[in-house]
Amino acid sequence: MSVSALTDWLGSGGRPIPAALAQHRADVCLICVENKEPLWWERVIKHPVAVTIRKTLAIKASMDLKVNGEIELGICRVCGCCIPLKVHTPIEHILAHESHAKPYPDNCWIHNERPAK
Protein backbone atom coordinates (compact mmCIF):
# COMPACT_ATOMS: atom_id res chain seq x y z
CA MET A 1 0.00 0.00 0.00
CA SER A 2 1.39 3.37 -1.01
CA VAL A 3 1.68 5.73 1.95
CA SER A 4 1.50 8.79 -0.33
CA ALA A 5 -1.68 7.53 -2.01
CA LEU A 6 -3.22 6.86 1.40
CA THR A 7 -2.25 10.35 2.61
CA ASP A 8 -3.59 11.97 -0.57
CA TRP A 9 -6.91 10.23 0.00
CA LEU A 10 -7.36 10.26 3.79
CA GLY A 11 -5.01 12.97 4.97
CA SER A 12 -1.97 12.80 7.21
CA GLY A 13 -3.69 10.53 9.74
CA GLY A 14 -4.30 7.89 7.07
CA ARG A 15 -7.50 6.79 8.79
CA PRO A 16 -11.00 6.61 7.35
CA ILE A 17 -14.01 7.92 9.22
CA PRO A 18 -16.32 5.48 11.08
CA ALA A 19 -18.34 3.16 8.85
CA ALA A 20 -21.73 4.51 10.04
CA LEU A 21 -20.79 8.07 9.08
CA ALA A 22 -19.47 6.92 5.69
CA GLN A 23 -22.79 5.13 5.09
CA HIS A 24 -24.77 8.23 6.06
CA ARG A 25 -22.74 10.29 3.60
CA ALA A 26 -23.24 7.70 0.86
CA ASP A 27 -26.99 7.63 1.49
CA VAL A 28 -27.12 11.41 0.95
CA CYS A 29 -25.01 11.18 -2.21
CA LEU A 30 -27.08 8.34 -3.63
CA ILE A 31 -30.11 10.63 -3.96
CA CYS A 32 -28.17 13.75 -4.95
CA VAL A 33 -28.54 15.22 -8.45
CA GLU A 34 -24.80 16.01 -8.44
CA ASN A 35 -23.86 12.28 -8.25
CA LYS A 36 -22.95 11.50 -11.87
CA GLU A 37 -21.28 8.84 -13.99
CA PRO A 38 -20.87 5.85 -11.69
CA LEU A 39 -17.85 3.72 -12.56
CA TRP A 40 -16.60 6.02 -15.37
CA TRP A 41 -13.06 5.24 -14.16
CA GLU A 42 -13.62 1.63 -15.29
CA ARG A 43 -14.53 2.67 -18.85
CA VAL A 44 -11.69 5.16 -19.38
CA ILE A 45 -8.61 3.00 -19.23
CA LYS A 46 -5.65 5.33 -19.81
CA HIS A 47 -6.80 8.68 -18.41
CA PRO A 48 -4.42 9.65 -15.54
CA VAL A 49 -7.29 10.57 -13.21
CA ALA A 50 -9.01 7.23 -13.86
CA VAL A 51 -5.74 5.40 -13.17
CA THR A 52 -5.31 7.24 -9.86
CA ILE A 53 -8.91 6.55 -8.87
CA ARG A 54 -8.55 2.83 -9.63
CA LYS A 55 -5.33 2.64 -7.59
CA THR A 56 -6.92 4.40 -4.64
CA LEU A 57 -10.05 2.23 -4.89
CA ALA A 58 -7.76 -0.81 -4.72
CA ILE A 59 -6.30 0.55 -1.48
CA LYS A 60 -9.84 1.13 -0.18
CA ALA A 61 -10.77 -2.46 -1.07
CA SER A 62 -7.69 -3.79 0.73
CA MET A 63 -8.91 -1.92 3.82
CA ASP A 64 -12.34 -3.59 3.41
CA LEU A 65 -14.14 -0.23 3.33
CA LYS A 66 -17.60 -0.49 1.79
CA VAL A 67 -20.95 1.27 1.84
CA ASN A 68 -24.32 0.01 0.68
CA GLY A 69 -25.17 1.29 -2.78
CA GLU A 70 -21.55 2.00 -3.64
CA ILE A 71 -21.94 0.81 -7.23
CA GLU A 72 -24.30 3.75 -7.85
CA LEU A 73 -21.86 6.34 -6.52
CA GLY A 74 -19.92 8.24 -9.15
CA ILE A 75 -18.27 11.62 -9.40
CA CYS A 76 -19.57 14.68 -7.56
CA ARG A 77 -20.32 17.33 -10.19
CA VAL A 78 -19.68 20.08 -7.64
CA CYS A 79 -16.15 19.18 -6.54
CA GLY A 80 -15.12 16.48 -9.02
CA CYS A 81 -14.34 13.95 -6.29
CA CYS A 82 -14.82 10.20 -6.60
CA ILE A 83 -17.71 9.71 -4.18
CA PRO A 84 -16.89 6.08 -3.20
CA LEU A 85 -13.59 7.44 -1.88
CA LYS A 86 -14.82 10.77 -0.54
CA VAL A 87 -17.44 9.27 1.77
CA HIS A 88 -14.61 7.68 3.81
CA THR A 89 -12.44 10.82 4.00
CA PRO A 90 -12.16 12.92 7.18
CA ILE A 91 -13.99 16.24 6.82
CA GLU A 92 -10.89 18.20 7.82
CA HIS A 93 -8.97 16.78 4.86
CA ILE A 94 -11.87 17.48 2.50
CA LEU A 95 -12.23 21.09 3.63
CA ALA A 96 -8.47 21.69 3.45
CA HIS A 97 -8.53 20.81 -0.25
CA GLU A 98 -11.70 22.52 -1.47
CA SER A 99 -11.08 24.41 -4.68
CA HIS A 100 -14.40 24.58 -6.51
CA ALA A 101 -16.60 27.57 -7.21
CA LYS A 102 -19.96 25.82 -7.48
CA PRO A 103 -21.81 25.47 -4.15
CA TYR A 104 -22.81 22.09 -2.76
CA PRO A 105 -26.57 21.41 -2.83
CA ASP A 106 -28.50 22.33 0.32
CA ASN A 107 -28.91 18.66 1.30
CA CYS A 108 -25.17 17.87 1.05
CA TRP A 109 -23.55 16.29 4.10
CA ILE A 110 -20.63 18.72 3.72
CA HIS A 111 -22.84 21.51 5.12
CA ASN A 112 -23.72 19.50 8.24
CA GLU A 113 -20.13 18.44 8.93
CA ARG A 114 -18.47 21.80 8.27
CA PRO A 115 -17.37 23.31 11.61
CA ALA A 116 -19.29 26.42 12.65
CA LYS A 117 -17.39 29.66 12.15
BELKARA-V445114 format. One record per helix or strand. SS is the DSSP state (H for helix, E for strand). FROM is the first residue (numbers start at 0). TO is the last residue. If there is no record, write none. Layout:
BEGIN
SS,FROM,TO
SS,FROM,TO
END
This chain:
BEGIN
H,2,9
H,18,29
E,34,35
H,39,42
H,47,61
H,69,71
E,74,75
E,81,81
H,82,85
H,90,95
H,108,112
END
